[in-house]
Amino acid sequence: MKKVTLLTSTAAILAALSVPAMAQTERATGATAVGITDIDDRIDDIETAVQDDFARSADADRFGPADRRTGLFGTMSLSYTGRTGNVENQDLAIAGRVNYNMGQFAQSVGLSIEYGENDDGERDQEETNAIYDAQYYFDDRLYAFALGSLKVDGLVNAGNRPTDLARDGFIGFGPGYRVINTNDTAWRVQAGVGIRYQQTGLARSGLEGSTTETGYIASSRFYHRFNENVFVTNDTDYLGSSDGQDRVTNELGVNFQVSEQLATRMSYRTEYVEDRATRTDNRLGLAVVYGF
C-alpha cells in the first residue's frame, strides 16, 4: 500500500477556502440591495475556479485502489431558478454520482441534466450527460478498465447548429499497467477499444445518417515528486475512431508549495482536434492560493 502525503498544506489551504462556502451564503442585512451579494458570489466563483485548477493535479488512482473508500456511496444535487417580471425564464440543473468500491473492483456512474431559457422564455439549453468508469485490479500493477460517456444536446437539429453533435457516445474497455509505482514517481498507461456513436443535427433531422464505428482510446498519467514542496504531472489522452475526428489532449502541470500559507500551480494544456480550421488550442494557466 502506498501512503504518500502530497503537499498536505495545499490541501489544508483549499479546505479552508471551501469549508466556509455554505456559511457565506448568509449575507448581511441589506447586502443584496447594495450589490454585496453579487460581488460575494463572484468571489466564490473565482475561488472555485482556483480550487478546480488545483484539483486537476489530484489523481485518486495514482497509487492504486488501496486507500479508496469502500461500499456504496454518492451525491445528488439540484438547482432551480424561476424568473418573472421584465424577463420570463427558468433554469434547472440536476447532477449526481454513485460509486461502488469493493475489493479489487471499483466503479462509478455520473449523470447531469441542464435545462435553461433565455430572456424571452425560449429554450437555450437542453443537455444531458452520463459517464461510467470502472477498474478491476489483478495485482498492484495490472488492471482492466471500462469507460463510457454519452452527451445529448436536445437543441441541435437541422435548423439549429446542423453540423454540431446532437449525440456523442463512447463505450470502451482494455488493459492498464503501472510502469512505475514508487513513493516519488508514478506512471501508468492504458489503451482500449470500443464503440463510438455520433449523430449530427442533420442526422437527427433525418437528412443524413448517424455514425457508429470502432473507437480507440489511450491514456497516460505521469507524476513525479522532486521534494516535499514540488511535484509535476503530465496527463495525455487520445480518442479516435476509424472515420471520426481524432482528439488528443495533454496537460503539463507543476505544483509548488511556497510556504505553509502559499501554494501555486502552473499548467500548460494543448488540445488537438482533427478536421477543424485551427486544429490545436493551447492554454497557459496559473493558480495561486493563499490562506491565513
C-alpha positions as CSV (number, residue, x, y, z in Angstrom):
1,M,0.0,0.0,0.0
2,K,1.3,3.4,-1.0
3,K,0.7,6.2,1.6
4,V,2.1,9.5,0.3
5,T,1.5,13.0,1.6
6,L,1.1,15.2,-1.4
7,L,1.5,18.8,-0.4
8,T,-0.8,18.5,2.6
9,S,-0.5,22.2,3.3
10,T,-2.0,22.9,-0.1
11,A,-4.9,20.6,0.7
12,A,-5.4,22.4,4.0
13,I,-5.5,25.8,2.3
14,L,-8.0,24.6,-0.2
15,A,-10.1,23.1,2.6
16,A,-10.0,26.4,4.4
17,L,-11.3,28.2,1.3
18,S,-14.1,25.7,0.6
19,V,-15.4,24.9,4.1
20,P,-16.9,28.4,4.8
21,A,-18.7,28.4,1.5
22,M,-22.0,27.3,3.0
23,A,-21.8,29.9,5.8
24,Q,-21.0,32.7,3.4
25,T,-24.4,32.3,1.7
26,E,-25.9,34.1,4.8
27,R,-25.4,37.8,3.8
28,A,-25.5,40.8,6.0
29,T,-28.8,42.6,6.2
30,G,-29.2,44.8,3.1
31,A,-26.3,43.1,1.3
32,T,-28.4,42.2,-1.7
33,A,-29.8,45.7,-2.2
34,V,-26.4,47.4,-2.3
35,G,-24.8,44.7,-4.5
36,I,-22.6,42.9,-1.9
37,T,-24.3,39.6,-2.6
38,D,-23.4,39.7,-6.3
39,I,-19.8,40.6,-5.6
40,D,-19.5,37.9,-2.9
41,D,-20.9,35.3,-5.3
42,R,-18.3,36.4,-7.9
43,I,-15.6,35.9,-5.2
44,D,-16.9,32.4,-4.6
45,D,-16.7,31.7,-8.4
46,I,-13.1,32.8,-8.5
47,E,-12.2,30.6,-5.5
48,T,-13.9,27.7,-7.0
49,A,-12.1,28.1,-10.3
50,V,-8.7,28.1,-8.5
51,Q,-9.7,25.0,-6.5
52,D,-10.7,23.3,-9.7
53,D,-7.3,24.1,-11.2
54,F,-5.5,22.5,-8.3
55,A,-7.9,19.6,-8.4
56,R,-6.7,18.7,-11.9
57,S,-3.4,17.7,-10.3
58,A,-5.2,15.3,-8.0
59,D,-5.5,11.6,-9.1
60,A,-7.4,9.2,-6.9
61,D,-5.9,6.2,-8.8
62,R,-2.3,7.4,-8.8
63,F,-1.0,4.7,-6.4
64,G,-3.8,2.1,-6.9
65,P,-7.0,1.4,-5.1
66,A,-5.7,0.7,-1.6
67,D,-6.9,3.9,0.0
68,R,-10.2,4.1,-1.7
69,R,-13.4,4.4,0.3
70,T,-15.3,1.1,0.1
71,G,-19.0,0.3,-0.2
72,L,-21.8,2.2,-1.9
73,F,-21.9,6.0,-1.7
74,G,-22.6,9.0,-3.8
75,T,-24.1,12.5,-4.0
76,M,-27.1,14.2,-5.7
77,S,-27.8,17.9,-6.2
78,L,-30.5,20.0,-7.8
79,S,-30.7,23.7,-8.6
80,Y,-33.7,25.6,-9.9
81,T,-34.3,29.3,-10.7
82,G,-37.5,30.8,-12.0
83,R,-37.8,34.4,-13.0
84,T,-40.8,36.7,-13.7
85,G,-41.2,40.4,-14.4
86,N,-39.1,42.0,-17.1
87,V,-37.8,38.5,-18.1
88,E,-39.7,35.2,-18.1
89,N,-37.5,32.2,-17.9
90,Q,-36.2,29.3,-15.7
91,D,-33.1,27.3,-15.3
92,L,-32.8,23.7,-13.9
93,A,-29.7,21.7,-13.2
94,I,-29.6,18.2,-11.7
95,A,-26.4,16.2,-11.1
96,G,-25.5,13.1,-9.3
97,R,-22.7,10.5,-8.9
98,V,-22.9,7.0,-7.4
99,N,-19.8,4.9,-6.5
100,Y,-19.4,1.3,-5.6
101,N,-16.0,0.1,-4.5
102,M,-15.4,-3.4,-3.1
103,G,-12.1,-5.4,-3.1
104,Q,-10.4,-5.3,-6.4
105,F,-13.4,-3.8,-8.3
106,A,-14.4,-0.1,-8.4
107,Q,-17.0,1.6,-10.5
108,S,-18.9,4.9,-10.7
109,V,-21.8,6.3,-12.6
110,G,-22.5,10.0,-13.1
111,L,-25.4,12.0,-14.6
112,S,-26.1,15.7,-15.3
113,I,-29.2,17.3,-16.7
114,E,-29.3,21.0,-17.6
115,Y,-32.2,23.0,-18.9
116,G,-32.3,26.7,-19.5
117,E,-34.3,29.5,-21.1
118,N,-33.3,32.9,-22.5
119,D,-34.9,36.2,-21.5
120,D,-37.7,35.6,-24.0
121,G,-38.6,32.3,-22.3
122,E,-37.3,30.2,-25.2
123,R,-35.1,27.2,-24.6
124,D,-31.4,27.9,-24.9
125,Q,-30.0,24.9,-23.1
126,E,-31.2,21.3,-23.0
127,E,-28.3,19.0,-22.3
128,T,-27.9,15.5,-20.7
129,N,-24.6,13.9,-19.9
130,A,-23.8,10.5,-18.5
131,I,-20.5,8.8,-17.6
132,Y,-19.4,5.3,-16.4
133,D,-16.0,4.4,-15.1
134,A,-14.8,1.0,-13.8
135,Q,-11.5,-0.7,-12.9
136,Y,-10.6,-4.3,-11.9
137,Y,-7.2,-4.8,-10.3
138,F,-5.4,-8.1,-10.9
139,D,-2.4,-7.0,-8.8
140,D,-0.5,-3.8,-7.9
141,R,0.4,-3.1,-11.5
142,L,-2.0,-4.8,-13.9
143,Y,-5.7,-3.8,-14.2
144,A,-8.6,-3.7,-16.6
145,F,-10.8,-0.7,-17.2
146,A,-14.1,0.3,-18.8
147,L,-15.1,3.8,-19.8
148,G,-18.3,5.1,-21.1
149,S,-19.8,8.6,-21.9
150,L,-22.9,9.9,-23.5
151,K,-23.6,13.6,-24.4
152,V,-27.0,14.6,-25.7
153,D,-27.9,18.2,-26.8
154,G,-31.6,18.5,-27.3
155,L,-31.4,21.8,-29.2
156,V,-29.2,20.6,-32.1
157,N,-31.0,19.8,-35.3
158,A,-31.0,20.7,-39.0
159,G,-32.3,24.2,-38.3
160,N,-30.0,24.9,-35.3
161,R,-26.3,24.2,-35.4
162,P,-26.8,21.4,-38.0
163,T,-23.1,20.2,-38.1
164,D,-22.8,20.1,-34.3
165,L,-23.2,16.8,-32.5
166,A,-26.7,16.1,-31.1
167,R,-25.5,12.8,-29.6
168,D,-21.9,11.7,-28.9
169,G,-21.3,8.4,-27.1
170,F,-18.4,6.1,-26.4
171,I,-18.1,2.8,-24.5
172,G,-14.7,1.0,-24.4
173,F,-12.6,-1.3,-22.3
174,G,-9.0,-2.5,-22.2
175,P,-5.9,-3.2,-20.1
176,G,-3.8,-0.8,-18.0
177,Y,-0.4,-1.1,-16.5
178,R,1.6,0.8,-13.8
179,V,5.0,1.1,-15.4
180,I,6.4,2.9,-12.3
181,N,4.8,2.9,-8.9
182,T,7.1,4.3,-6.1
183,N,6.5,7.0,-3.5
184,D,8.1,9.7,-5.6
185,T,7.2,8.6,-9.2
186,A,4.1,7.0,-10.6
187,W,3.4,6.3,-14.2
188,R,0.6,4.3,-15.7
189,V,-0.7,3.7,-19.2
190,Q,-3.8,2.2,-20.6
191,A,-5.3,1.6,-24.0
192,G,-8.5,0.1,-25.2
193,V,-11.1,-0.4,-28.0
194,G,-14.8,0.3,-28.1
195,I,-17.8,1.6,-30.0
196,R,-18.2,5.3,-30.8
197,Y,-21.5,6.7,-31.8
198,Q,-22.1,10.2,-33.3
199,Q,-25.2,12.0,-34.6
200,T,-25.1,15.5,-36.0
201,G,-28.0,17.9,-36.2
202,L,-28.6,16.9,-39.8
203,A,-28.7,13.3,-38.9
204,R,-31.1,13.9,-36.0
205,S,-33.5,15.6,-38.5
206,G,-33.2,12.6,-40.9
207,L,-31.1,14.4,-43.6
208,E,-28.1,12.2,-43.2
209,G,-27.1,9.1,-41.4
210,S,-25.5,8.8,-37.9
211,T,-22.1,7.2,-37.4
212,T,-21.4,4.0,-35.4
213,E,-17.8,2.9,-35.7
214,T,-14.9,1.3,-33.8
215,G,-13.3,3.7,-31.4
216,Y,-9.9,3.8,-29.8
217,I,-8.7,5.3,-26.5
218,A,-5.3,5.6,-24.9
219,S,-4.1,7.5,-21.8
220,S,-1.0,8.2,-19.8
221,R,-0.7,9.5,-16.3
222,F,2.7,10.6,-15.0
223,Y,3.6,12.0,-11.6
224,H,7.0,12.8,-10.1
225,R,7.7,14.5,-6.7
226,F,11.0,16.3,-6.6
227,N,10.8,17.1,-2.9
228,E,8.1,17.8,-0.3
229,N,7.3,21.1,-1.9
230,V,7.4,20.5,-5.7
231,F,5.8,17.9,-7.9
232,V,5.0,17.7,-11.6
233,T,2.2,15.9,-13.5
234,N,1.7,15.2,-17.2
235,D,-1.7,13.8,-18.4
236,T,-2.2,12.6,-22.0
237,D,-5.4,11.3,-23.6
238,Y,-6.2,10.2,-27.1
239,L,-9.7,9.4,-28.5
240,G,-10.2,8.4,-32.1
241,S,-12.2,6.2,-34.5
242,S,-12.0,4.7,-37.9
243,D,-13.8,7.6,-39.6
244,G,-14.5,10.2,-37.0
245,Q,-12.2,13.1,-35.9
246,D,-9.3,12.3,-33.6
247,R,-8.9,14.2,-30.4
248,V,-5.6,14.5,-28.3
249,T,-5.2,16.4,-25.1
250,N,-2.1,16.9,-23.0
251,E,-1.7,18.9,-19.8
252,L,1.6,19.5,-18.1
253,G,1.4,20.9,-14.6
254,V,3.8,21.9,-11.8
255,N,2.7,22.4,-8.2
256,F,4.8,24.5,-5.8
257,Q,4.3,24.7,-2.0
258,V,5.9,28.1,-1.5
259,S,5.1,28.2,2.2
260,E,2.6,26.9,4.7
261,Q,0.2,29.5,3.6
262,L,1.0,29.9,-0.1
263,A,0.7,27.3,-3.0
264,T,1.0,27.7,-6.7
265,R,0.1,25.6,-9.7
266,M,1.3,26.3,-13.3
267,S,-0.2,24.3,-16.2
268,Y,0.0,24.2,-20.0
269,R,-2.7,22.4,-21.8
270,T,-2.8,21.5,-25.5
271,E,-5.9,20.2,-27.3
272,Y,-5.7,18.8,-30.9
273,V,-8.9,18.1,-32.8
274,E,-8.8,16.8,-36.3
275,D,-11.0,18.4,-39.0
276,R,-11.3,21.9,-37.7
277,A,-10.0,25.2,-39.0
278,T,-7.4,25.6,-36.2
279,R,-6.6,22.1,-35.1
280,T,-4.6,23.0,-32.0
281,D,-5.7,25.1,-29.0
282,N,-3.2,26.0,-26.2
283,R,-3.9,27.3,-22.7
284,L,-1.4,28.6,-20.1
285,G,-2.8,28.5,-16.6
286,L,-1.6,30.0,-13.3
287,A,-3.4,29.3,-10.0
288,V,-2.3,30.8,-6.6
289,V,-3.9,30.2,-3.3
290,Y,-3.1,31.9,0.0
291,G,-4.6,31.1,3.3
292,F,-4.2,32.8,6.6
